[in-house]
Amino acid sequence: MKKFARLFQIKTKTEVFLITYALGLGAAKRGEAYLMQYPGFGGKLLFLCCLGAVVVAAAKMLQAVELQQMFGVD
């Protein structure tokens, strides 16, 4: 059961970067859909919001991994 639970834990910065890449691809794809659905400024704003959410999530994950490594919390 612990091996299965380990699949859902992020322990290293490399894992954070891989997850961020996947989130970024999905956000860019969703942003493209917004640009098609809402042409003009609204679509561009929604596109930037999608990508901004990924940047914020990546920063929080990196911060959590650094704290985890610093204090050795499992």
KEKELO-440918 format. One record per residue: z, y, x of N, C-alpha, C, CB in turn; residue in one letter; residue number from 1; chain. Coordinates in Angstrom, 2 decimals. Glycine has a CB too. Layout:
REM residues N
n.c3->Z n.c2->Y n.c1->X ca.c3->Z ca.c2->Y ca.c1->X c.c3->Z c.c2->Y c.c1->X cb.c3->Z cb.c2->Y cb.c1->X residu->A num->NUM chaine->A
...
REM end
This chain:
REM residues 74
n.c3->0.00 n.c2->-1.19 n.c1->0.82 ca.c3->0.00 ca.c2->0.00 ca.c1->0.00 c.c3->0.00 c.c2->1.26 c.c1->0.87 cb.c3->1.20 cb.c2->-0.01 cb.c1->-0.93 residu->M num->1 chaine->A
n.c3->0.67 n.c2->1.21 n.c1->2.02 ca.c3->0.70 ca.c2->2.37 ca.c1->2.90 c.c3->-0.68 c.c2->2.67 c.c1->3.47 cb.c3->1.70 cb.c2->2.15 cb.c1->4.03 residu->K num->2 chaine->A
n.c3->-1.46 n.c2->1.63 n.c1->3.77 ca.c3->-2.82 ca.c2->1.84 ca.c1->4.27 c.c3->-3.68 c.c2->2.53 c.c1->3.22 cb.c3->-3.46 cb.c2->0.50 cb.c1->4.69 residu->K num->3 chaine->A
n.c3->-3.49 n.c2->2.14 n.c1->1.98 ca.c3->-4.25 ca.c2->2.77 ca.c1->0.90 c.c3->-3.83 c.c2->4.23 c.c1->0.73 cb.c3->-4.05 cb.c2->1.99 cb.c1->-0.42 residu->F num->4 chaine->A
n.c3->-2.54 n.c2->4.50 n.c1->0.81 ca.c3->-2.05 ca.c2->5.87 ca.c1->0.68 c.c3->-2.53 c.c2->6.74 c.c1->1.84 cb.c3->-0.51 cb.c2->5.88 cb.c1->0.62 residu->A num->5 chaine->A
n.c3->-2.72 n.c2->6.16 n.c1->3.02 ca.c3->-3.18 ca.c2->6.90 ca.c1->4.20 c.c3->-4.58 c.c2->7.49 c.c1->3.98 cb.c3->-3.18 cb.c2->5.99 cb.c1->5.43 residu->R num->6 chaine->A
n.c3->-5.38 n.c2->6.87 n.c1->3.13 ca.c3->-6.73 ca.c2->7.37 ca.c1->2.85 c.c3->-6.69 c.c2->8.76 c.c1->2.22 cb.c3->-7.46 cb.c2->6.41 cb.c1->1.93 residu->L num->7 chaine->A
n.c3->-5.58 n.c2->9.11 n.c1->1.59 ca.c3->-5.49 ca.c2->10.37 ca.c1->0.87 c.c3->-4.64 c.c2->11.41 c.c1->1.60 cb.c3->-4.92 cb.c2->10.13 cb.c1->-0.50 residu->F num->8 chaine->A
n.c3->-4.34 n.c2->11.15 n.c1->2.88 ca.c3->-3.57 ca.c2->12.09 ca.c1->3.68 c.c3->-4.45 c.c2->12.69 c.c1->4.75 cb.c3->-2.35 cb.c2->11.40 cb.c1->4.30 residu->Q num->9 chaine->A
n.c3->-4.30 n.c2->13.98 n.c1->4.97 ca.c3->-5.06 ca.c2->14.68 ca.c1->6.01 c.c3->-4.12 c.c2->14.90 c.c1->7.17 cb.c3->-5.67 cb.c2->16.03 cb.c1->5.48 residu->I num->10 chaine->A
n.c3->-4.42 n.c2->14.27 n.c1->8.31 ca.c3->-3.50 ca.c2->14.33 ca.c1->9.45 c.c3->-4.03 c.c2->15.14 c.c1->10.63 cb.c3->-3.20 cb.c2->12.94 cb.c1->9.92 residu->K num->11 chaine->A
n.c3->-5.34 n.c2->15.28 n.c1->10.78 ca.c3->-5.89 ca.c2->15.95 ca.c1->11.95 c.c3->-6.82 c.c2->17.09 c.c1->11.54 cb.c3->-6.63 cb.c2->14.95 cb.c1->12.85 residu->T num->12 chaine->A
n.c3->-7.06 n.c2->17.99 n.c1->12.50 ca.c3->-7.97 ca.c2->19.10 ca.c1->12.25 c.c3->-9.39 c.c2->18.61 c.c1->12.03 cb.c3->-7.93 cb.c2->20.10 cb.c1->13.40 residu->K num->13 chaine->A
n.c3->-9.76 n.c2->17.51 n.c1->12.68 ca.c3->-11.10 ca.c2->16.96 ca.c1->12.51 c.c3->-11.32 c.c2->16.56 c.c1->11.05 cb.c3->-11.31 cb.c2->15.74 cb.c1->13.44 residu->T num->14 chaine->A
n.c3->-10.32 n.c2->15.95 n.c1->10.45 ca.c3->-10.42 ca.c2->15.57 ca.c1->9.04 c.c3->-10.55 c.c2->16.81 c.c1->8.16 cb.c3->-9.19 cb.c2->14.75 cb.c1->8.61 residu->E num->15 chaine->A
n.c3->-9.84 n.c2->17.87 n.c1->8.51 ca.c3->-9.94 ca.c2->19.12 ca.c1->7.75 c.c3->-11.35 c.c2->19.67 c.c1->7.83 cb.c3->-8.93 cb.c2->20.16 cb.c1->8.27 residu->V num->16 chaine->A
n.c3->-11.95 n.c2->19.65 n.c1->9.03 ca.c3->-13.30 ca.c2->20.18 ca.c1->9.19 c.c3->-14.32 c.c2->19.34 c.c1->8.43 cb.c3->-13.68 cb.c2->20.25 cb.c1->10.67 residu->F num->17 chaine->A
n.c3->-14.15 n.c2->18.03 n.c1->8.40 ca.c3->-15.07 ca.c2->17.17 ca.c1->7.65 c.c3->-14.95 c.c2->17.43 c.c1->6.14 cb.c3->-14.78 cb.c2->15.69 cb.c1->7.95 residu->L num->18 chaine->A
n.c3->-13.74 n.c2->17.59 n.c1->5.67 ca.c3->-13.53 ca.c2->17.88 ca.c1->4.25 c.c3->-14.09 c.c2->19.25 c.c1->3.91 cb.c3->-12.03 cb.c2->17.81 cb.c1->3.89 residu->I num->19 chaine->A
n.c3->-13.89 n.c2->20.22 n.c1->4.80 ca.c3->-14.41 ca.c2->21.56 ca.c1->4.57 c.c3->-15.94 c.c2->21.55 c.c1->4.51 cb.c3->-13.93 cb.c2->22.51 cb.c1->5.67 residu->T num->20 chaine->A
n.c3->-16.56 n.c2->20.76 n.c1->5.37 ca.c3->-18.02 ca.c2->20.64 ca.c1->5.35 c.c3->-18.49 c.c2->20.11 c.c1->3.99 cb.c3->-18.51 cb.c2->19.72 cb.c1->6.49 residu->Y num->21 chaine->A
n.c3->-17.83 n.c2->19.06 n.c1->3.51 ca.c3->-18.21 ca.c2->18.48 ca.c1->2.22 c.c3->-17.99 c.c2->19.48 c.c1->1.09 cb.c3->-17.42 cb.c2->17.18 cb.c1->1.96 residu->A num->22 chaine->A
n.c3->-16.85 n.c2->20.16 n.c1->1.11 ca.c3->-16.59 ca.c2->21.18 ca.c1->0.09 c.c3->-17.62 c.c2->22.31 c.c1->0.15 cb.c3->-15.18 cb.c2->21.75 cb.c1->0.25 residu->L num->23 chaine->A
n.c3->-18.00 n.c2->22.69 n.c1->1.36 ca.c3->-18.98 ca.c2->23.76 ca.c1->1.53 c.c3->-20.34 c.c2->23.38 c.c1->0.97 cb.c3->-19.12 cb.c2->24.11 cb.c1->2.98 residu->G num->24 chaine->A
n.c3->-20.74 n.c2->22.13 n.c1->1.21 ca.c3->-22.02 ca.c2->21.68 ca.c1->0.65 c.c3->-22.01 c.c2->21.72 c.c1->-0.88 cb.c3->-22.34 cb.c2->20.26 cb.c1->1.13 residu->L num->25 chaine->A
n.c3->-20.92 n.c2->21.25 n.c1->-1.46 ca.c3->-20.80 ca.c2->21.28 ca.c1->-2.92 c.c3->-20.76 c.c2->22.69 c.c1->-3.46 cb.c3->-19.57 cb.c2->20.53 cb.c1->-3.36 residu->G num->26 chaine->A
n.c3->-20.06 n.c2->23.58 n.c1->-2.77 ca.c3->-19.97 ca.c2->24.96 ca.c1->-3.22 c.c3->-21.33 c.c2->25.66 c.c1->-3.12 cb.c3->-18.93 cb.c2->25.73 cb.c1->-2.40 residu->A num->27 chaine->A
n.c3->-22.07 n.c2->25.37 n.c1->-2.06 ca.c3->-23.39 ca.c2->25.98 ca.c1->-1.91 c.c3->-24.33 c.c2->25.49 c.c1->-3.01 cb.c3->-23.98 cb.c2->25.66 cb.c1->-0.52 residu->A num->28 chaine->A
n.c3->-24.24 n.c2->24.20 n.c1->-3.33 ca.c3->-25.07 ca.c2->23.66 ca.c1->-4.40 c.c3->-24.72 c.c2->24.29 c.c1->-5.75 cb.c3->-24.91 cb.c2->22.12 cb.c1->-4.48 residu->K num->29 chaine->A
n.c3->-23.41 n.c2->24.44 n.c1->-5.99 ca.c3->-22.98 ca.c2->25.08 ca.c1->-7.24 c.c3->-23.40 c.c2->26.55 c.c1->-7.25 cb.c3->-21.44 cb.c2->24.96 cb.c1->-7.42 residu->R num->30 chaine->A
n.c3->-23.32 n.c2->27.20 n.c1->-6.10 ca.c3->-23.74 ca.c2->28.59 ca.c1->-5.99 c.c3->-25.21 c.c2->28.76 c.c1->-6.29 cb.c3->-23.44 cb.c2->29.11 cb.c1->-4.62 residu->G num->31 chaine->A
n.c3->-26.03 n.c2->27.81 n.c1->-5.84 ca.c3->-27.46 ca.c2->27.85 ca.c1->-6.16 c.c3->-27.68 c.c2->27.78 c.c1->-7.67 cb.c3->-28.21 cb.c2->26.68 cb.c1->-5.46 residu->E num->32 chaine->A
n.c3->-26.91 n.c2->26.93 n.c1->-8.31 ca.c3->-27.03 ca.c2->26.81 ca.c1->-9.77 c.c3->-26.64 c.c2->28.12 c.c1->-10.44 cb.c3->-26.16 cb.c2->25.65 cb.c1->-10.30 residu->A num->33 chaine->A
n.c3->-25.62 n.c2->28.77 n.c1->-9.94 ca.c3->-25.22 ca.c2->30.07 ca.c1->-10.49 c.c3->-26.33 c.c2->31.10 c.c1->-10.29 cb.c3->-23.92 cb.c2->30.56 cb.c1->-9.84 residu->Y num->34 chaine->A
n.c3->-26.98 n.c2->31.09 n.c1->-9.13 ca.c3->-28.07 ca.c2->32.04 ca.c1->-8.89 c.c3->-29.22 c.c2->31.84 c.c1->-9.86 cb.c3->-28.56 cb.c2->31.93 cb.c1->-7.46 residu->L num->35 chaine->A
n.c3->-29.50 n.c2->30.59 n.c1->-10.20 ca.c3->-30.57 ca.c2->30.31 ca.c1->-11.15 c.c3->-30.16 c.c2->30.69 c.c1->-12.58 cb.c3->-30.95 cb.c2->28.82 cb.c1->-11.09 residu->M num->36 chaine->A
n.c3->-28.91 n.c2->30.41 n.c1->-12.91 ca.c3->-28.44 ca.c2->30.66 ca.c1->-14.27 c.c3->-28.17 c.c2->32.14 c.c1->-14.53 cb.c3->-27.18 cb.c2->29.85 cb.c1->-14.53 residu->Q num->37 chaine->A
n.c3->-27.63 n.c2->32.82 n.c1->-13.51 ca.c3->-27.29 ca.c2->34.24 ca.c1->-13.65 c.c3->-28.00 c.c2->35.04 c.c1->-12.56 cb.c3->-25.75 cb.c2->34.46 cb.c1->-13.57 residu->Y num->38 chaine->A
n.c3->-29.25 n.c2->35.40 n.c1->-12.77 ca.c3->-29.97 ca.c2->36.15 ca.c1->-11.73 c.c3->-29.37 c.c2->37.55 c.c1->-11.57 cb.c3->-31.47 cb.c2->36.26 cb.c1->-12.08 residu->P num->39 chaine->A
n.c3->-29.46 n.c2->38.06 n.c1->-10.36 ca.c3->-28.95 ca.c2->39.41 ca.c1->-10.11 c.c3->-27.58 c.c2->39.39 c.c1->-9.47 cb.c3->-28.91 cb.c2->40.20 cb.c1->-11.38 residu->G num->40 chaine->A
n.c3->-26.87 n.c2->40.48 n.c1->-9.69 ca.c3->-25.57 ca.c2->40.68 ca.c1->-9.04 c.c3->-24.53 c.c2->39.65 c.c1->-9.47 cb.c3->-25.07 cb.c2->42.08 cb.c1->-9.34 residu->F num->41 chaine->A
n.c3->-24.52 n.c2->39.29 n.c1->-10.75 ca.c3->-23.54 ca.c2->38.32 ca.c1->-11.26 c.c3->-23.65 c.c2->36.97 c.c1->-10.57 cb.c3->-23.71 cb.c2->38.14 cb.c1->-12.75 residu->G num->42 chaine->A
n.c3->-24.86 n.c2->36.49 n.c1->-10.39 ca.c3->-25.07 ca.c2->35.21 ca.c1->-9.73 c.c3->-24.65 c.c2->35.26 c.c1->-8.27 cb.c3->-26.52 cb.c2->34.80 cb.c1->-9.83 residu->G num->43 chaine->A
n.c3->-24.97 n.c2->36.37 n.c1->-7.62 ca.c3->-24.57 ca.c2->36.51 ca.c1->-6.20 c.c3->-23.06 c.c2->36.57 c.c1->-6.07 cb.c3->-25.20 cb.c2->37.78 cb.c1->-5.59 residu->K num->44 chaine->A
n.c3->-22.40 n.c2->37.24 n.c1->-6.99 ca.c3->-20.95 ca.c2->37.32 ca.c1->-6.97 c.c3->-20.31 c.c2->35.95 c.c1->-7.18 cb.c3->-20.47 cb.c2->38.30 cb.c1->-8.04 residu->L num->45 chaine->A
n.c3->-20.82 n.c2->35.19 n.c1->-8.12 ca.c3->-20.31 ca.c2->33.84 ca.c1->-8.35 c.c3->-20.57 c.c2->32.93 c.c1->-7.15 cb.c3->-20.95 cb.c2->33.23 cb.c1->-9.61 residu->L num->46 chaine->A
n.c3->-21.74 n.c2->33.09 n.c1->-6.50 ca.c3->-22.05 ca.c2->32.33 ca.c1->-5.30 c.c3->-21.02 c.c2->32.62 c.c1->-4.20 cb.c3->-23.48 cb.c2->32.66 cb.c1->-4.80 residu->F num->47 chaine->A
n.c3->-20.72 n.c2->33.89 n.c1->-4.00 ca.c3->-19.74 ca.c2->34.27 ca.c1->-2.99 c.c3->-18.34 c.c2->33.77 c.c1->-3.34 cb.c3->-19.71 cb.c2->35.78 cb.c1->-2.82 residu->L num->48 chaine->A
n.c3->-18.01 n.c2->33.74 n.c1->-4.62 ca.c3->-16.71 ca.c2->33.21 ca.c1->-5.04 c.c3->-16.59 c.c2->31.72 c.c1->-4.72 cb.c3->-16.50 cb.c2->33.44 cb.c1->-6.54 residu->C num->49 chaine->A
n.c3->-17.66 n.c2->30.98 n.c1->-4.92 ca.c3->-17.66 ca.c2->29.55 ca.c1->-4.60 c.c3->-17.39 c.c2->29.35 c.c1->-3.11 cb.c3->-19.00 cb.c2->28.90 cb.c1->-4.99 residu->C num->50 chaine->A
n.c3->-18.10 n.c2->30.09 n.c1->-2.28 ca.c3->-17.93 ca.c2->29.93 ca.c1->-0.84 c.c3->-16.58 c.c2->30.47 c.c1->-0.37 cb.c3->-19.05 cb.c2->30.64 cb.c1->-0.10 residu->L num->51 chaine->A
n.c3->-16.12 n.c2->31.53 n.c1->-1.00 ca.c3->-14.81 ca.c2->32.08 ca.c1->-0.65 c.c3->-13.68 c.c2->31.10 c.c1->-0.94 cb.c3->-14.57 cb.c2->33.37 cb.c1->-1.40 residu->G num->52 chaine->A
n.c3->-13.80 n.c2->30.37 n.c1->-2.02 ca.c3->-12.78 ca.c2->29.37 ca.c1->-2.36 c.c3->-12.71 c.c2->28.29 c.c1->-1.29 cb.c3->-13.08 cb.c2->28.73 cb.c1->-3.73 residu->A num->53 chaine->A
n.c3->-13.84 n.c2->27.92 n.c1->-0.73 ca.c3->-13.87 ca.c2->26.91 ca.c1->0.33 c.c3->-13.19 c.c2->27.45 c.c1->1.58 cb.c3->-15.32 cb.c2->26.49 cb.c1->0.65 residu->V num->54 chaine->A
n.c3->-13.42 n.c2->28.70 n.c1->1.91 ca.c3->-12.81 ca.c2->29.30 ca.c1->3.10 c.c3->-11.29 c.c2->29.35 c.c1->2.94 cb.c3->-13.36 cb.c2->30.73 cb.c1->3.35 residu->V num->55 chaine->A
n.c3->-10.81 n.c2->29.74 n.c1->1.77 ca.c3->-9.37 ca.c2->29.79 ca.c1->1.52 c.c3->-8.76 c.c2->28.40 c.c1->1.59 cb.c3->-9.09 cb.c2->30.43 cb.c1->0.15 residu->V num->56 chaine->A
n.c3->-9.42 n.c2->27.42 n.c1->0.99 ca.c3->-8.91 ca.c2->26.04 ca.c1->1.03 c.c3->-8.86 c.c2->25.51 c.c1->2.45 cb.c3->-9.77 cb.c2->25.12 cb.c1->0.15 residu->A num->57 chaine->A
n.c3->-9.88 n.c2->25.80 n.c1->3.24 ca.c3->-9.91 ca.c2->25.34 ca.c1->4.63 c.c3->-8.79 c.c2->25.97 c.c1->5.43 cb.c3->-11.27 cb.c2->25.67 cb.c1->5.27 residu->A num->58 chaine->A
n.c3->-8.54 n.c2->27.26 n.c1->5.22 ca.c3->-7.46 ca.c2->27.94 ca.c1->5.94 c.c3->-6.11 c.c2->27.33 c.c1->5.60 cb.c3->-7.46 cb.c2->29.43 cb.c1->5.63 residu->A num->59 chaine->A
n.c3->-5.89 n.c2->27.05 n.c1->4.32 ca.c3->-4.62 ca.c2->26.45 ca.c1->3.91 c.c3->-4.46 c.c2->25.04 c.c1->4.46 cb.c3->-4.51 cb.c2->26.43 cb.c1->2.38 residu->K num->60 chaine->A
n.c3->-5.53 n.c2->24.26 n.c1->4.48 ca.c3->-5.44 ca.c2->22.90 ca.c1->5.03 c.c3->-5.17 c.c2->22.94 c.c1->6.53 cb.c3->-6.73 cb.c2->22.13 cb.c1->4.76 residu->M num->61 chaine->A
n.c3->-5.84 n.c2->23.83 n.c1->7.24 ca.c3->-5.59 ca.c2->23.95 ca.c1->8.68 c.c3->-4.16 c.c2->24.37 c.c1->8.96 cb.c3->-6.56 cb.c2->24.95 cb.c1->9.31 residu->L num->62 chaine->A
n.c3->-3.66 n.c2->25.31 n.c1->8.19 ca.c3->-2.29 ca.c2->25.76 ca.c1->8.35 c.c3->-1.31 c.c2->24.62 c.c1->8.08 cb.c3->-1.99 cb.c2->26.95 cb.c1->7.42 residu->Q num->63 chaine->A
n.c3->-1.56 n.c2->23.84 n.c1->7.07 ca.c3->-0.68 ca.c2->22.71 ca.c1->6.73 c.c3->-0.70 c.c2->21.65 c.c1->7.83 cb.c3->-1.10 cb.c2->22.09 cb.c1->5.40 residu->A num->64 chaine->A
n.c3->-1.87 n.c2->21.37 n.c1->8.38 ca.c3->-1.96 ca.c2->20.37 ca.c1->9.44 c.c3->-1.24 c.c2->20.86 c.c1->10.69 cb.c3->-3.44 cb.c2->20.05 cb.c1->9.77 residu->V num->65 chaine->A
n.c3->-1.39 n.c2->22.14 n.c1->11.02 ca.c3->-0.70 ca.c2->22.68 ca.c1->12.19 c.c3->0.81 c.c2->22.61 c.c1->12.02 cb.c3->-1.13 cb.c2->24.13 cb.c1->12.43 residu->E num->66 chaine->A
n.c3->1.31 n.c2->22.97 n.c1->10.84 ca.c3->2.75 ca.c2->22.88 ca.c1->10.59 c.c3->3.23 c.c2->21.43 c.c1->10.64 cb.c3->3.09 cb.c2->23.50 cb.c1->9.24 residu->L num->67 chaine->A
n.c3->2.43 n.c2->20.55 n.c1->10.10 ca.c3->2.78 ca.c2->19.14 ca.c1->10.11 c.c3->2.89 c.c2->18.60 c.c1->11.54 cb.c3->1.75 cb.c2->18.33 cb.c1->9.33 residu->Q num->68 chaine->A
n.c3->1.94 n.c2->19.01 n.c1->12.39 ca.c3->1.96 ca.c2->18.56 ca.c1->13.78 c.c3->3.10 c.c2->19.22 c.c1->14.55 cb.c3->0.63 cb.c2->18.86 cb.c1->14.46 residu->Q num->69 chaine->A
n.c3->3.40 n.c2->20.47 n.c1->14.22 ca.c3->4.45 ca.c2->21.20 ca.c1->14.93 c.c3->5.83 c.c2->20.62 c.c1->14.65 cb.c3->4.42 cb.c2->22.66 cb.c1->14.53 residu->M num->70 chaine->A
n.c3->6.09 n.c2->20.30 n.c1->13.39 ca.c3->7.41 ca.c2->19.82 ca.c1->13.00 c.c3->7.48 c.c2->18.30 c.c1->12.87 cb.c3->7.81 cb.c2->20.46 cb.c1->11.71 residu->F num->71 chaine->A
n.c3->6.37 n.c2->17.63 n.c1->13.01 ca.c3->6.37 ca.c2->16.16 ca.c1->12.96 c.c3->6.74 c.c2->15.59 c.c1->11.61 cb.c3->7.30 cb.c2->15.62 cb.c1->13.97 residu->G num->72 chaine->A
n.c3->6.40 n.c2->16.29 n.c1->10.56 ca.c3->6.71 ca.c2->15.82 ca.c1->9.21 c.c3->5.67 c.c2->14.78 c.c1->8.80 cb.c3->6.75 cb.c2->17.01 cb.c1->8.18 residu->V num->73 chaine->A
n.c3->6.12 n.c2->13.69 n.c1->8.23 ca.c3->5.17 ca.c2->12.66 ca.c1->7.76 c.c3->4.93 c.c2->12.75 c.c1->6.30 cb.c3->5.66 cb.c2->11.28 cb.c1->8.09 residu->D num->74 chaine->A
REM end
